[in-house]
């Protein structure tokens, strides 16, 4: 049996897992390596997080957001003390957002499989965990914005009227059903209508964005070409190829498969009708795109506050039967995070017993609308007040 020479010169080793060459822990960086992959997967796929108002929640289950209505100006009477506006303006309301239960995505990695694999398994799994958390994160926020577009202002003080949300029906002559969702002329008109509505309601032009599904986005690109609708400062005269590089009426446009879209997420295929835009399937191998089975394929699920783990009202899938796009400004919705995206991994005795590790991604957040006036929902097919577009269990209030 060969023995190492204790008195011989040892090679200077570079251990991949050591932190700053600290030989006391040869695996110190391993968690950080694949947790970084999880964060990268989350950040690359969660677009809504930076488009709305985000707060960190500590030492409580909910967070209050203060909503202040508009105030007025009046002339001063000489000699009269100034003690605030005579009408009591501005009115103030409160919006409470509660943290939902812990959201998790996990996978078990068998140690032998990892040893035999010729690729880096944990990093890839961590990336997919990040994708899953980002997908859920965006979906809840987008549903909250759609909810806000259907509701009145939270200010209810007597003699004060604040603007509520906006719904825009995409339609034009010769386009009468849900195919309007993919009609570039209808979409462009809808964006200009939305910009005018936001202007009329006093919403800041800063931070205005629109989110469409990928096919809508590319329909716009084909129709717009190199006309004045392109944001030349970012893209020049070439056709667009990234996220958020078209601007229409000062509204920056993003694409996402996580917006509510005719009772599903992202896109659906089939024959044109009042609730189907009529896109022919490109022949996908497999069925997950366009499927409405939430448990199996991640279709648009029921997510009212009576659902397990949900403490805010994100609506049921039937509430979005004709929804096909969102336009909003940063104050449209708020999100509270009690636990930001994190990675946890089993170790020690647990790893020995099961001969592997569980990689767990976790997140605790909640979302809801803040200012309905900053929310615009695009609809196609059925009329806004029809069945399938009910405002989360209530009837439509009048938009102020």
C-alpha atoms as one frame of an Amber mdcrd trajectory, in Angstrom:
protein
   0.000   0.000   0.000   1.388   3.373  -1.025   1.877   6.017   1.635   2.263
   9.750   1.316   5.612  11.124   2.385   4.821  13.251   5.411   8.131  15.070
   5.120   7.777  15.732   1.407   6.785  19.042  -0.135   3.027  19.388  -0.572
   1.570  20.892  -3.705  -0.014  24.326  -3.377  -3.644  23.535  -3.988  -6.380
  25.810  -5.201  -9.581  24.547  -3.618 -12.677  25.777  -5.439 -14.790  25.868
  -2.319 -12.394  27.722  -0.020 -13.182  31.285   0.997 -10.045  33.460   0.721
  -7.877  30.323   0.932  -9.222  29.361   4.362  -8.424  25.634   4.602 -10.720
  25.163   7.607 -13.732  24.982   5.288 -13.158  23.650   1.781 -16.847  24.055
   0.899 -17.533  27.584   2.121 -18.277  28.934  -1.360 -20.355  26.083  -2.697
 -23.649  27.359  -1.316 -22.847  30.837  -2.572 -22.075  29.519  -6.039 -25.420
  27.956  -6.679 -27.379  30.471  -4.586 -25.959  33.009  -7.002 -27.482  30.994
  -9.832 -30.845  31.121  -8.069 -30.656  34.906  -7.677 -29.602  35.266 -11.294
 -32.557  33.155 -12.411 -34.909  35.217 -10.257 -33.599  38.623 -11.317 -33.554
  37.737 -15.013 -37.199  36.692 -14.957 -38.925  38.921 -12.362 -39.685  42.129
 -14.229 -42.508  43.407 -11.996 -40.363  43.817  -8.891 -38.762  47.044 -10.116
 -41.893  48.413 -11.781 -44.025  48.848  -8.643 -43.579  50.177  -5.104 -41.630
  47.685  -2.942 -41.269  47.716   0.846 -39.566  45.390   3.324 -41.806  43.957
   6.047 -40.392  43.396   9.540 -41.973  42.573  12.898 -45.495  42.280  11.577
 -47.801  40.454   9.188 -48.869  43.448   7.087 -47.788  46.908   6.027 -49.851
  50.064   5.653 -49.432  52.333   2.645 -50.793  55.861   2.974 -52.760  57.220
   0.029 -53.232  60.996  -0.112 -55.852  62.520  -2.349 -55.652  65.795  -4.176
 -55.811  69.126  -2.434 -56.983  72.565  -3.534 -55.701  76.131  -3.561 -57.671
  79.082  -2.186 -57.182  82.794  -1.672 -56.153  84.080   1.725 -58.313  86.616
   3.539 -56.127  89.283   5.159 -56.032  88.921   8.922 -57.534  85.432   8.892
 -55.368  82.702  10.499 -54.183  79.929   8.187 -55.198  76.616   9.751 -55.396
  74.366   6.746 -57.774  74.338   3.798 -61.358  75.099   4.700 -62.554  71.945
   2.931 -60.233  69.674   4.938 -58.137  68.686   1.909 -56.196  66.605   1.240
 -58.146  63.476   2.159 -56.050  60.556   3.406 -56.743  56.825   3.105 -54.861
  53.705   4.110 -54.118  50.599   2.097 -53.002  47.453   3.929 -51.037  44.699
   2.192 -50.623  41.414   4.044 -47.781  38.978   3.555 -48.869  35.683   2.001
 -47.553  32.386   3.373 -44.050  31.171   2.610 -43.553  30.465  -1.091 -41.090
  27.648  -1.781 -39.535  25.713  -4.635 -37.280  22.768  -3.851 -35.425  19.794
  -5.309 -33.580  16.798  -3.855 -30.117  16.131  -5.288 -28.913  12.563  -4.810
 -25.180  12.599  -4.109 -24.342   9.679  -6.398 -26.220  11.258  -9.314 -24.271
  14.444  -8.761 -21.001  12.522  -8.656 -21.682  10.670 -11.895 -23.026  13.670
 -13.786 -20.631  15.368 -16.216 -22.348  18.722 -15.695 -22.824  21.043 -12.729
 -26.204  19.926 -11.430 -26.825  22.165  -8.435 -26.333  25.405 -10.295 -28.829
  24.389 -12.980 -31.400  23.288 -10.424 -30.927  26.515  -8.458 -31.486  28.538
 -11.610 -34.781  26.747 -12.262 -35.838  27.374  -8.664 -35.177  31.074  -9.242
 -37.325  30.945 -12.391 -40.215  29.383 -10.462 -40.153  31.997  -7.701 -39.921
  34.852 -10.216 -42.832  33.471 -12.200 -45.111  33.400  -9.154 -43.886  36.810
  -7.986 -44.764  38.506 -11.277 -48.085  36.735 -11.669 -49.388  37.944  -8.319
 -48.337  41.542  -8.933 -49.865  41.632 -12.415 -53.138  40.227 -11.090 -53.168
  42.905  -8.374 -52.787  45.612 -11.029 -55.663  44.158 -13.055 -57.716  44.252
  -9.868 -56.864  47.919  -9.320 -57.976  48.797 -12.851 -61.498  47.682 -11.898
 -61.894  49.494  -8.593 -62.568  52.938  -7.214 -60.122  55.070  -5.280 -59.572
  54.103  -1.612 -60.444  57.711  -0.693 -64.076  57.770   0.415 -64.292  61.084
   2.322 -67.566  62.936   1.780 -67.479  65.594  -0.939 -64.194  64.284  -2.348
 -63.924  62.297  -5.536 -60.684  60.653  -6.574 -60.240  58.852  -9.908 -60.441
  55.076 -10.031 -59.057  52.481 -12.424 -59.377  52.316 -16.200 -60.366  49.531
 -18.576 -59.888  49.921 -22.302 -61.690  47.783 -24.827 -59.488  46.973 -27.830
 -61.624  47.224 -30.940 -61.907  48.851 -34.351 -64.049  48.534 -37.429 -63.935
  44.989 -38.735 -62.395  43.590 -35.537 -65.130  42.539 -33.156 -63.869  39.598
 -31.120 -60.777  38.676 -29.105 -58.560  38.877 -32.214 -58.223  42.568 -31.336
 -55.670  41.498 -28.720 -53.194  40.772 -31.536 -54.232  43.607 -33.823 -51.386
  46.142 -33.852 -53.674  49.055 -34.704 -55.973  48.200 -31.788 -52.995  47.885
 -29.457 -51.460  51.204 -30.518 -54.815  52.966 -30.126 -55.191  51.340 -26.719
 -51.825  52.690 -25.589 -52.706  56.227 -26.634 -56.084  55.940 -24.891 -54.320
  54.699 -21.761 -51.814  57.571 -21.836 -54.643  60.079 -22.159 -56.549  58.466
 -19.273 -53.464  58.546 -17.035 -52.900  62.208 -17.947 -56.520  63.070 -17.187
 -56.234  61.422 -13.776 -53.089  63.313 -12.837 -50.729  60.315 -12.899 -47.049
  61.107 -13.309 -45.496  60.348 -16.687 -42.435  58.954 -14.914 -42.410  55.180
 -14.553 -45.232  54.394 -16.977 -44.957  50.894 -18.447 -47.025  48.420 -20.399
 -46.798  44.621 -20.251 -47.991  42.453 -23.132 -47.573  38.819 -23.994 -44.733
  37.966 -26.423 -46.925  37.589 -29.502 -48.550  40.985 -28.922 -45.108  42.504
 -28.444 -43.787  41.138 -31.722 -46.958  42.134 -33.572 -46.189  45.693 -32.538
 -42.591  45.394 -33.704 -43.661  44.143 -37.134 -46.210  46.905 -37.511 -44.138
  49.719 -36.063 -40.859  48.984 -37.828 -38.597  52.035 -37.703 -41.327  54.659
 -37.307 -41.480  57.245 -34.559 -42.852  54.733 -32.060 -39.402  53.230 -31.594
 -37.320  54.525 -28.704 -34.297  55.428 -30.848 -32.192  56.431 -27.846 -32.106
  52.790 -26.759 -32.413  50.834 -29.972 -31.632  53.061 -32.931 -33.323  52.218
 -36.221 -33.055  48.430 -36.006 -35.937  46.166 -35.128 -36.274  45.581 -31.416
 -34.945  42.452 -29.783 -35.001  42.961 -26.004 -37.325  43.784 -23.143 -38.890
  47.177 -22.840 -37.417  48.886 -25.864 -40.590  50.066 -27.580 -42.232  53.222
 -26.327 -45.699  54.319 -27.320 -46.977  57.628 -25.915 -44.145  57.617 -23.378
 -45.089  54.145 -22.123 -42.215  51.664 -22.110 -43.341  48.201 -23.191 -42.233
  44.879 -21.711 -43.157  41.343 -22.687 -44.016  38.603 -20.216 -45.623  35.188
 -20.134 -46.983  35.981 -16.665 -49.745  38.494 -17.385 -53.367  37.315 -17.205
 -54.373  36.550 -20.788 -57.895  35.329 -21.549 -58.118  33.232 -18.399 -54.610
  31.836 -18.800 -51.051  33.087 -18.502 -49.083  34.342 -21.450 -50.860  32.994
 -24.523 -53.507  30.602 -25.795 -54.116  28.960 -29.157 -57.312  27.993 -30.919
 -60.162  29.352 -33.035 -61.118  33.015 -32.738 -64.018  33.774 -30.400 -65.079
  36.221 -27.722 -62.488  34.758 -25.367 -59.822  33.467 -27.780 -57.719  35.667
 -30.088 -57.462  32.870 -32.645 -53.764  32.093 -32.970 -52.759  28.874 -34.688
 -50.330  26.770 -32.690 -46.850  26.805 -34.245 -46.632  23.072 -33.613 -45.069
  22.919 -30.183 -43.864  19.498 -29.140 -45.634  19.151 -25.820 -48.591  21.022
 -24.472 -47.574  23.273 -21.604 -47.894  26.566 -23.511 -51.513  27.604 -23.560
 -52.799  24.964 -21.181 -55.224  26.088 -18.487 -54.649  23.224 -16.056 -53.029
  25.158 -13.203 -51.962  22.120 -11.209 -50.217  20.452 -14.156 -49.070  23.230
 -16.443 -49.061  26.414 -14.369 -52.168  27.896 -15.979 -53.997  30.782 -14.359
 -55.045  29.470 -10.959 -57.637  30.620  -8.451 -55.922  32.891  -5.935 -58.514
  34.559  -3.761 -57.799  35.019  -0.073 -59.731  31.842   0.788 -57.117  29.745
  -1.060 -54.465  27.989   1.036 -51.423  30.204   1.563 -53.000  33.300  -0.014
 -53.795  36.240   2.273 -54.547  38.843  -0.403 -57.209  38.707  -3.095 -55.659
  38.029  -6.493 -58.909  36.818  -8.061 -59.999  33.578  -9.715 -59.024  32.467
 -13.201 -62.544  33.267 -14.455 -62.052  36.925 -13.500 -59.600  37.326 -16.392
 -61.628  35.835 -19.241 -61.004  38.843 -21.520 -57.913  40.436 -19.999 -55.070
  40.865 -22.512 -52.587  43.458 -21.295 -51.655  45.927 -18.561 -50.522  49.536
 -18.570 -49.566  51.132 -15.284 -47.365  53.537 -13.377 -45.108  52.710 -10.421
 -47.668  53.739  -7.786 -50.254  51.343  -9.247 -49.343  48.485  -6.910 -47.294
  47.707  -3.849 -45.406  44.597  -2.815 -44.193  43.759   0.686 -41.348  41.320
   1.249 -40.867  39.667   4.625 -38.281  37.295   3.162 -36.554  38.158  -0.071
 -35.485  35.365  -2.447 -33.178  33.018  -0.524 -31.552  29.597  -0.848 -31.308
  27.009   1.914 -29.545  23.633   1.695 -29.557  20.658   4.036 -26.255  19.458
   5.437 -24.686  17.374   8.190 -26.695  14.436   9.530 -29.570  15.027   7.122
 -27.250  14.688   4.138 -25.768  11.502   5.599 -29.145   9.880   6.253 -30.569
  10.648   2.809 -27.249  10.613   0.895 -28.077  13.876  -0.758 -29.253  17.412
  -0.176 -32.470  19.367  -0.524 -32.013  22.685  -2.309 -34.757  25.071  -1.238
 -35.611  28.476  -2.643 -37.987  30.539  -0.553 -39.772  33.865  -0.606 -42.422
  35.551   1.545 -44.284  38.429  -0.097 -47.694  39.905  -0.712 -49.023  42.346
  -3.296 -52.075  44.492  -3.974 -53.062  47.607  -5.866 -52.304  50.996  -4.279
 -53.639  53.706  -6.576 -56.321  52.455  -8.982 -55.964  55.604 -11.091 -52.491
  54.365 -12.096 -53.871  50.997 -13.323 -55.119  50.304 -16.851 -56.320  46.907
 -18.060 -56.674  46.064 -21.744 -59.628  43.875 -22.708 -60.679  42.241 -25.954
 -63.717  40.258 -26.977 -66.556  40.587 -24.493 -67.567  43.980 -23.130 -65.835
  45.126 -19.919 -68.869  44.676 -17.691 -69.767  41.223 -18.969 -69.445  37.887
 -17.225 -65.831  36.851 -16.867 -64.539  40.307 -16.059 -66.235  40.737 -12.699
 -64.044  42.661 -10.294 -62.869  39.844  -8.034 -66.256  38.868  -6.706 -67.864
  42.298  -6.908 -69.588  44.272  -9.634 -67.745  46.925 -11.570 -67.671  50.292
  -9.819 -67.755  53.373 -11.984 -64.331  54.559 -12.982 -63.893  58.090 -11.657
